[in-house]
Amino acid sequence: YLQRGEMTEDEYKRVEDSICPGCGICPVMATASTMCTICEAGGMMLPGSSTVPAHSGQRLRVAKESGKAVVELVKRDLRPSKILSRSSVENMIKVFLAVGGSTNAILHILALARELRMDLSLADFEVFIKETPHLAALMPSYKYDMIDFHEAGGVGALLSELRLLLDLDVMTCTGRTLNENLIGAQNRNEDVIHTLKAPFKPPGSIRILRGNLAPNGRVAKPS
């Protein structure tokens, strides 16, 4: 609109200044929100911590609980290498697809796999793309934002809906399994977090493109 002359610089600035509802948290399922979401799904963040709105008083509580958890992890020598496994990374991929996350997550997951000395490629993503439906109706794919996602139950609720596709026996930073962490998790709004029986969209929120223009594969986000 600005480039076509249909909006003034002042109008553009007002839109730009209003695009985020609060400081510190991306309001849509873009790169930052995607990475927080899959980190919790992979057991590297405390349950319920990844989607807490920036302006919420829960932020301080999460910070304190995270500090305590780090001390316990050091005492138990429970390192990321002991938490993250092939199954954990596959859970992260499935959650990434279920929320229609940022394509940048593929770069980060591949880098993580490399650090873990794990053989992972775009071909592995293609397998999960075919079987993982899009459950979370979030911006930029739909109208709901990250606050809506948090209030609907956040990552815990999403994991509960996806449980049939996940390995719930993996270890997490709580010292408990993912299955134990999900005790009490509840989907409070099925318009925001859909079920496996009635997904927001069928599998394919992310697609891997191949052909003469992309001999090594490329990533697209049709959602």
Backbone bond lengths (Angstrom), bond angles and torsions (degrees), N, CA, C in turn:
res aa  C-N    CA-C-N  psi(-1)  N-CA   C-N-CA  omega(-1)  CA-C   N-CA-C  phi
1 Y - - - 1.465 - - 1.530 111.21 -
2 L 1.311 116.85 -42.54 1.459 120.90 179.51 1.523 110.45 -63.83
3 Q 1.329 116.51 -45.13 1.461 120.52 -178.57 1.527 112.01 -66.12
4 R 1.339 117.10 -30.80 1.467 120.26 179.69 1.525 112.27 -85.62
5 G 1.327 116.62 -2.03 1.454 119.89 179.54 1.509 113.87 80.33
6 E 1.340 117.02 14.21 1.457 121.16 -179.56 1.524 112.14 -91.63
7 M 1.320 116.87 0.35 1.454 122.37 179.81 1.517 108.35 -146.03
8 T 1.335 116.67 139.77 1.467 119.91 179.43 1.525 110.02 -83.63
9 E 1.319 116.43 166.73 1.465 121.09 177.10 1.527 110.77 -60.56
10 D 1.342 117.44 -39.82 1.467 121.19 179.51 1.526 111.11 -64.73
11 E 1.328 116.72 -42.03 1.472 120.27 178.58 1.527 110.31 -64.54
12 Y 1.308 115.92 -41.08 1.463 120.41 178.64 1.522 111.13 -62.07
13 K 1.334 115.32 -41.98 1.468 119.00 -179.61 1.524 111.18 -65.51
14 R 1.338 117.76 -36.81 1.461 120.47 178.66 1.530 110.74 -64.22
15 V 1.328 116.38 -40.66 1.463 120.39 177.27 1.529 110.16 -64.08
16 E 1.330 115.68 -45.34 1.461 120.93 -178.90 1.523 111.59 -61.85
17 D 1.332 116.63 -40.14 1.466 120.95 -179.41 1.529 112.87 -72.75
18 S 1.334 117.05 -18.17 1.468 120.93 -175.64 1.519 113.22 -104.88
19 I 1.310 117.40 -0.29 1.465 119.80 -169.96 1.524 113.12 -71.01
20 C 1.330 118.67 -25.36 1.464 122.00 177.71 1.519 109.26 -108.28
21 P 1.348 118.85 128.62 1.463 121.40 -178.07 1.511 114.29 -73.39
22 G 1.316 118.28 -12.69 1.462 120.61 -179.56 1.506 110.37 -163.35
23 C 1.321 116.61 166.29 1.458 119.95 -176.90 1.524 110.85 -79.76
24 G 1.320 115.21 147.63 1.460 120.23 167.68 1.506 117.82 86.83
25 I 1.303 118.67 -15.01 1.459 120.81 -177.64 1.523 109.50 -128.57
26 C 1.328 116.29 130.61 1.460 120.17 175.32 1.527 108.62 -71.48
27 P 1.341 118.89 128.68 1.463 120.07 -175.01 1.522 114.66 -78.80
28 V 1.336 117.14 -6.63 1.463 120.15 -177.93 1.526 109.82 -122.04
29 M 1.321 116.02 167.66 1.464 120.49 178.89 1.526 109.33 -81.20
30 A 1.338 114.48 64.88 1.459 121.88 175.64 1.534 108.18 -96.42
31 T 1.321 117.71 -159.16 1.463 120.04 -172.23 1.524 112.96 -60.79
32 A 1.330 117.99 -49.73 1.467 120.37 -175.88 1.528 111.05 -61.78
33 S 1.325 116.83 -48.48 1.467 120.66 -179.51 1.527 111.16 -65.48
34 T 1.324 116.11 -37.74 1.463 120.06 178.54 1.521 110.99 -61.50
35 M 1.331 116.65 -46.18 1.459 120.30 -177.20 1.523 111.26 -66.26
36 C 1.332 117.40 -40.13 1.464 119.59 176.22 1.523 110.64 -62.29
37 T 1.318 116.19 -43.97 1.462 121.41 -178.90 1.520 111.78 -60.32
38 I 1.337 116.83 -47.98 1.465 118.36 -176.61 1.531 111.62 -75.85
39 C 1.344 117.39 -24.54 1.465 119.14 174.72 1.529 110.43 -66.00
40 E 1.326 116.73 -41.33 1.470 119.10 175.87 1.527 110.40 -66.02
41 A 1.327 116.67 -40.84 1.460 120.42 179.08 1.523 111.30 -63.69
42 G 1.338 116.91 -30.57 1.447 121.29 179.49 1.511 114.26 -85.45
43 G 1.333 116.14 2.25 1.458 120.53 176.88 1.510 114.95 85.63
44 M 1.346 117.69 12.60 1.461 120.91 -176.46 1.526 113.58 -101.84
45 M 1.319 117.61 4.98 1.460 122.43 173.44 1.520 108.01 -136.24
46 L 1.325 116.64 151.13 1.458 120.12 179.49 1.526 110.61 -62.67
47 P 1.320 118.04 145.31 1.469 121.55 179.78 1.525 111.60 -54.45
48 G 1.320 115.26 130.11 1.460 120.87 177.65 1.505 115.36 82.82
49 S 1.327 118.21 -1.80 1.470 120.49 -173.18 1.519 114.32 -86.94
50 S 1.311 117.46 -20.91 1.466 119.17 -169.71 1.520 114.48 -77.80
51 T 1.317 118.16 -18.25 1.461 120.27 -174.67 1.529 113.91 -115.60
52 V 1.323 117.88 7.23 1.470 120.45 -178.04 1.532 110.07 -62.96
53 P 1.338 118.39 125.34 1.472 120.70 -179.41 1.531 112.13 -59.79
54 A 1.320 115.96 147.89 1.467 121.27 -175.09 1.524 112.55 -60.12
55 H 1.335 116.88 -36.84 1.462 120.08 -174.97 1.534 112.77 -85.54
56 S 1.328 117.00 -0.87 1.460 120.54 -176.56 1.529 111.42 -80.26
57 G 1.323 115.32 145.89 1.462 120.78 175.78 1.519 111.79 -66.34
58 Q 1.332 116.72 -17.21 1.462 120.38 177.69 1.525 111.91 -63.67
59 R 1.328 116.65 -22.65 1.470 120.59 -178.92 1.530 110.73 -58.34
60 L 1.322 116.80 -45.12 1.465 120.85 -179.70 1.526 110.01 -64.60
61 R 1.331 116.89 -41.92 1.462 120.66 178.55 1.522 110.93 -62.00
62 V 1.325 116.35 -43.80 1.470 120.90 179.18 1.519 110.81 -62.18
63 A 1.348 116.26 -40.70 1.466 120.05 179.51 1.529 110.88 -62.14
64 K 1.324 116.70 -44.77 1.466 120.75 -179.98 1.529 110.98 -65.30
65 E 1.322 116.86 -44.41 1.455 120.43 -179.81 1.526 111.33 -65.21
66 S 1.324 116.38 -35.75 1.465 120.16 178.44 1.524 110.47 -66.07
67 G 1.343 116.14 -40.52 1.462 119.77 177.51 1.520 111.90 -61.43
68 K 1.321 116.43 -43.89 1.462 120.51 177.89 1.535 110.95 -63.21
69 A 1.328 115.53 -39.83 1.461 120.03 -178.73 1.525 111.23 -64.64
70 V 1.340 116.53 -38.97 1.466 120.42 179.09 1.527 110.53 -61.34
71 V 1.336 116.28 -42.25 1.474 120.17 179.03 1.529 110.22 -61.39
72 E 1.328 116.64 -43.37 1.465 120.38 179.10 1.526 111.77 -65.35
73 L 1.326 116.14 -37.68 1.459 119.78 178.83 1.520 111.02 -63.68
74 V 1.332 116.37 -39.59 1.468 120.40 177.88 1.527 110.45 -65.19
75 K 1.332 115.77 -43.30 1.468 119.56 179.61 1.524 111.29 -61.07
76 R 1.319 116.29 -37.65 1.467 120.93 -176.94 1.529 112.59 -89.82
77 D 1.340 115.52 -2.74 1.463 120.69 -176.12 1.527 111.20 54.33
78 L 1.326 114.93 39.14 1.467 120.89 179.25 1.530 107.54 -94.72
79 R 1.309 115.34 92.30 1.462 122.31 -174.35 1.533 110.81 -91.14
80 P 1.349 116.69 164.41 1.468 119.12 176.95 1.522 112.91 -53.58
81 S 1.324 116.83 -36.39 1.468 120.15 -179.78 1.522 112.27 -65.93
82 K 1.337 116.55 -20.05 1.464 120.60 177.82 1.531 111.59 -94.22
83 I 1.322 115.87 -14.35 1.462 120.80 179.26 1.528 110.55 -93.89
84 L 1.319 115.26 -46.34 1.463 120.36 -175.50 1.526 111.20 -83.64
85 S 1.300 115.83 130.00 1.461 123.23 -179.77 1.523 108.27 -135.98
86 R 1.296 115.87 178.28 1.468 119.97 175.93 1.529 110.06 -57.37
87 S 1.312 116.53 -43.26 1.467 120.49 -179.57 1.527 111.51 -65.12
88 S 1.335 116.79 -38.45 1.468 120.59 178.36 1.523 110.57 -61.59
89 V 1.334 115.53 -45.06 1.465 120.19 -179.13 1.528 110.21 -66.40
90 E 1.311 117.63 -38.47 1.464 120.10 177.35 1.528 110.81 -66.00
91 N 1.321 117.50 -37.17 1.472 120.62 173.84 1.525 110.41 -60.06
92 M 1.331 116.31 -42.60 1.465 121.12 179.53 1.525 110.89 -60.76
93 I 1.322 116.51 -42.61 1.466 120.63 179.78 1.527 110.42 -62.62
94 K 1.316 117.26 -44.14 1.464 121.00 -178.12 1.523 111.41 -65.67
95 V 1.327 116.55 -39.31 1.464 120.05 177.91 1.527 110.09 -67.64
96 F 1.317 116.57 -41.48 1.470 121.85 176.06 1.532 110.50 -55.01
97 L 1.313 117.06 -43.46 1.464 121.25 179.47 1.524 111.31 -71.48
98 A 1.326 117.18 -35.93 1.469 121.27 -177.47 1.520 112.92 -70.75
99 V 1.338 117.11 -24.19 1.469 119.70 178.55 1.528 112.15 -98.86
100 G 1.333 117.14 -1.27 1.464 119.32 -177.36 1.511 110.82 62.68
101 G 1.325 116.05 47.32 1.465 121.33 -172.56 1.514 115.20 -72.82
102 S 1.316 114.81 178.85 1.461 122.33 -179.02 1.523 111.18 -67.92
103 T 1.322 116.44 140.55 1.464 120.88 177.37 1.530 111.79 -61.06
104 N 1.335 117.53 -23.56 1.467 120.18 177.78 1.525 112.13 -59.72
105 A 1.326 116.83 -25.24 1.469 120.09 -179.46 1.527 111.30 -59.96
106 I 1.329 116.97 -31.04 1.457 119.41 179.42 1.527 110.17 -63.09
107 L 1.327 116.96 -42.53 1.468 120.47 176.85 1.519 110.71 -59.86
108 H 1.315 116.61 -44.75 1.466 121.11 -176.56 1.532 111.60 -69.38
109 I 1.329 116.71 -39.86 1.462 119.80 179.35 1.526 110.49 -66.73
110 L 1.321 116.82 -40.64 1.467 120.00 177.09 1.529 111.06 -63.54
111 A 1.335 116.85 -38.96 1.465 120.61 177.97 1.528 110.61 -66.36
112 L 1.326 116.31 -40.67 1.464 120.89 177.66 1.525 110.46 -61.57
113 A 1.329 115.74 -44.85 1.465 119.85 179.29 1.526 110.84 -60.35
114 R 1.307 116.15 -38.10 1.467 119.60 178.93 1.528 110.50 -64.38
115 E 1.333 116.98 -42.23 1.467 120.48 177.90 1.531 110.94 -61.83
116 L 1.334 115.61 -33.95 1.469 120.99 179.94 1.528 112.17 -84.70
117 R 1.353 116.35 3.95 1.466 122.07 -177.27 1.528 111.12 55.43
118 M 1.325 113.11 45.45 1.458 121.67 -176.75 1.524 109.29 -112.02
119 D 1.298 117.56 132.96 1.455 122.11 179.62 1.527 109.24 -79.57
120 L 1.331 116.05 107.60 1.465 121.00 -178.13 1.524 108.03 -141.74
121 S 1.327 116.23 137.26 1.461 120.62 -178.63 1.520 110.46 -142.38
122 L 1.338 115.67 176.87 1.460 119.50 177.66 1.529 111.30 -60.93
123 A 1.327 116.36 -28.12 1.471 119.55 179.10 1.526 110.98 -62.63
124 D 1.332 117.02 -34.12 1.469 120.11 177.64 1.523 110.60 -66.99
125 F 1.340 116.22 -39.26 1.459 119.75 177.38 1.526 110.57 -61.48
126 E 1.332 116.56 -39.10 1.460 120.35 -178.13 1.525 111.76 -60.10
127 V 1.318 116.81 -36.25 1.468 120.83 178.32 1.521 110.45 -61.58
128 F 1.336 116.86 -47.20 1.466 120.55 -176.96 1.525 112.13 -74.41
129 I 1.334 116.77 -29.11 1.464 120.60 177.56 1.524 110.52 -59.01
130 K 1.327 116.84 -36.81 1.462 121.46 -176.95 1.522 113.16 -71.51
131 E 1.335 117.16 -21.92 1.465 119.06 -172.28 1.532 114.03 -116.10
132 T 1.338 117.72 -5.86 1.466 119.84 -174.96 1.526 111.08 -107.90
133 P 1.328 118.14 109.67 1.469 120.31 178.97 1.521 111.77 -73.45
134 H 1.308 114.93 161.15 1.468 122.96 178.90 1.532 107.39 -88.89
135 L 1.330 117.30 111.52 1.470 121.23 -174.76 1.521 114.61 -100.98
136 A 1.320 118.32 -33.71 1.468 121.04 -172.84 1.526 111.19 -92.33
137 A 1.323 116.13 118.52 1.464 121.60 -176.74 1.537 110.17 -88.26
138 L 1.313 115.84 70.89 1.467 121.60 -171.23 1.526 112.39 -113.90
139 M 1.330 115.90 153.61 1.458 120.49 170.73 1.531 109.16 -59.00
140 P 1.337 119.59 142.63 1.475 127.40 5.96 1.520 115.00 -87.89
141 S 1.337 117.65 5.53 1.469 119.54 -179.27 1.528 112.66 -82.75
142 Y 1.354 117.00 -22.63 1.463 120.41 -179.93 1.520 108.72 -155.22
143 K 1.315 118.35 -164.27 1.461 121.75 -167.01 1.522 115.33 -88.62
144 Y 1.339 119.55 -17.37 1.459 120.11 -173.80 1.530 111.46 -84.04
145 D 1.362 115.56 146.17 1.460 119.48 -177.94 1.532 110.62 -106.94
146 M 1.333 115.88 -174.24 1.463 120.73 -174.90 1.526 112.48 -68.53
147 I 1.325 117.33 -28.86 1.466 119.45 175.82 1.529 109.76 -66.69
148 D 1.336 115.64 -41.94 1.472 119.84 175.54 1.526 110.47 -59.56
149 F 1.320 116.11 -41.91 1.465 121.62 179.75 1.525 110.27 -62.42
150 H 1.323 116.49 -45.04 1.467 121.06 179.79 1.524 110.72 -62.65
151 E 1.323 116.35 -45.79 1.459 120.26 -177.60 1.533 112.04 -69.27
152 A 1.327 116.91 -22.95 1.470 120.55 177.54 1.524 111.93 -79.34
153 G 1.326 116.59 -8.44 1.467 119.93 -179.46 1.511 113.68 124.71
154 G 1.350 116.41 -8.36 1.455 120.68 173.87 1.521 114.52 61.78
155 V 1.323 114.20 -151.12 1.467 120.98 -175.18 1.527 111.47 -62.75
156 G 1.324 117.17 -37.51 1.463 120.23 179.49 1.520 112.10 -58.78
157 A 1.328 115.84 -44.51 1.467 120.13 178.91 1.519 110.91 -65.17
158 L 1.324 115.61 -41.09 1.465 119.60 178.95 1.527 111.33 -63.34
159 L 1.337 116.47 -44.42 1.461 120.56 178.60 1.528 110.99 -61.19
160 S 1.320 116.25 -38.58 1.464 120.06 178.57 1.520 111.34 -61.97
161 E 1.332 116.17 -40.75 1.466 119.96 178.61 1.527 111.42 -69.24
162 L 1.332 116.31 -29.51 1.464 121.32 -177.84 1.519 113.55 -91.67
163 R 1.319 118.17 0.83 1.469 121.08 -166.26 1.531 113.52 -53.82
164 L 1.308 118.66 -30.88 1.460 120.43 -179.26 1.530 112.46 -68.09
165 L 1.335 116.68 -18.58 1.470 120.63 -179.07 1.526 112.66 -102.61
166 L 1.329 117.30 -2.75 1.462 121.15 -172.81 1.524 112.39 -110.32
167 D 1.331 115.23 160.09 1.459 121.66 169.08 1.523 106.89 -95.16
168 L 1.301 117.11 106.33 1.462 121.47 -174.36 1.529 112.93 -90.35
169 D 1.311 117.02 1.27 1.465 120.22 -179.44 1.528 112.65 -91.11
170 V 1.330 117.41 2.27 1.464 120.15 -178.52 1.535 110.79 -70.30
171 M 1.329 115.62 152.45 1.464 122.04 177.80 1.522 110.56 -76.80
172 T 1.340 116.85 152.52 1.466 122.03 176.43 1.527 109.97 -132.17
173 C 1.318 115.79 174.53 1.461 120.53 -177.27 1.526 113.17 -70.35
174 T 1.320 118.03 -6.53 1.465 120.79 175.60 1.530 110.95 -81.90
175 G 1.343 115.61 -10.09 1.459 119.65 -173.45 1.516 111.93 84.53
176 R 1.335 116.00 2.37 1.460 121.99 177.78 1.525 109.35 -116.17
177 T 1.310 116.28 166.99 1.463 119.81 177.83 1.526 110.30 -76.22
178 L 1.311 114.88 164.49 1.458 119.76 177.18 1.518 110.43 -60.80
179 N 1.307 117.40 -38.15 1.459 121.73 179.25 1.530 111.05 -61.33
180 E 1.331 116.79 -41.88 1.471 120.94 178.83 1.522 110.76 -66.68
181 N 1.329 116.48 -36.03 1.467 120.16 178.77 1.524 112.38 -65.70
182 L 1.337 116.54 -24.53 1.466 120.36 -175.05 1.527 113.14 -87.06
183 I 1.315 117.54 -1.26 1.465 120.37 176.85 1.531 109.13 -60.91
184 G 1.295 117.08 122.03 1.461 121.40 -179.69 1.514 114.53 92.14
185 A 1.351 118.01 -10.09 1.463 120.21 177.99 1.525 109.80 -65.43
186 Q 1.327 115.96 138.66 1.468 119.68 -174.57 1.513 110.57 -144.10
187 N 1.312 116.22 135.32 1.460 122.07 174.55 1.524 108.40 -83.22
188 R 1.331 116.41 111.58 1.461 121.03 -175.49 1.529 113.52 -96.15
189 N 1.324 116.74 -3.17 1.471 118.40 179.48 1.530 109.18 -156.95
190 E 1.316 116.55 100.89 1.462 120.75 -177.00 1.515 113.09 -77.78
191 D 1.336 118.09 -3.78 1.465 120.18 169.82 1.524 110.33 -76.50
192 V 1.329 116.23 -28.46 1.472 121.66 -179.77 1.527 110.14 -91.73
193 I 1.328 116.95 -49.22 1.461 122.28 178.47 1.523 107.65 -114.23
194 H 1.306 116.04 103.39 1.452 120.46 -176.57 1.532 111.02 -78.87
195 T 1.306 115.98 170.85 1.463 121.83 -178.71 1.531 109.92 -99.51
196 L 1.333 116.07 166.66 1.466 120.29 176.27 1.525 111.03 -63.22
197 K 1.334 116.53 -32.80 1.461 120.02 -179.22 1.529 111.97 -74.04
198 A 1.323 116.55 -27.27 1.466 120.97 -179.47 1.528 109.08 -136.21
199 P 1.343 117.90 68.72 1.468 121.22 -176.42 1.522 112.71 -66.04
200 F 1.318 115.49 158.44 1.461 121.59 175.33 1.525 109.60 -62.50
201 K 1.320 116.17 -46.66 1.460 122.59 176.90 1.530 108.44 -145.07
202 P 1.326 117.80 156.86 1.470 120.14 178.45 1.526 111.10 -68.67
203 P 1.326 117.76 171.60 1.460 120.26 178.37 1.526 112.30 -53.05
204 G 1.334 115.43 144.63 1.469 119.41 178.15 1.509 114.59 121.16
205 S 1.357 118.61 26.83 1.463 119.54 177.39 1.528 111.04 -62.84
206 I 1.339 115.51 -26.48 1.466 123.03 174.97 1.522 107.12 -125.19
207 R 1.317 117.08 144.70 1.466 120.76 177.70 1.534 109.99 -129.51
208 I 1.308 115.91 144.07 1.454 122.15 173.64 1.526 107.23 -99.38
209 L 1.311 116.79 120.96 1.459 122.02 -178.45 1.522 109.81 -95.98
210 R 1.329 115.79 139.26 1.462 120.62 176.73 1.525 108.96 -138.48
211 G 1.320 115.80 152.83 1.459 120.51 -179.54 1.511 110.83 151.63
212 N 1.330 116.59 -169.53 1.460 119.74 -175.52 1.533 112.99 -66.78
213 L 1.337 117.32 -23.33 1.470 120.12 177.30 1.526 111.67 -86.78
214 A 1.306 116.82 -14.58 1.469 120.84 -178.63 1.525 109.45 -141.07
215 P 1.326 117.44 68.08 1.474 120.29 -175.69 1.526 114.03 -61.77
216 N 1.332 117.16 -27.42 1.471 120.55 179.34 1.527 112.40 -100.41
217 G 1.319 116.16 4.01 1.458 120.15 -179.63 1.516 112.30 95.04
218 R 1.307 116.28 143.63 1.464 122.49 175.65 1.526 108.06 -138.10
219 V 1.324 116.69 165.50 1.462 121.20 -174.92 1.523 109.92 -118.04
220 A 1.326 116.20 136.91 1.472 121.79 176.16 1.526 108.43 -131.98
221 K 1.330 115.34 158.17 1.471 121.12 -178.15 1.533 109.63 -124.10
222 P 1.329 117.85 82.13 1.463 120.62 -179.01 1.522 114.68 -67.17
223 S 1.360 117.47 -16.97 1.468 118.67 -178.52 1.516 111.82 -62.17
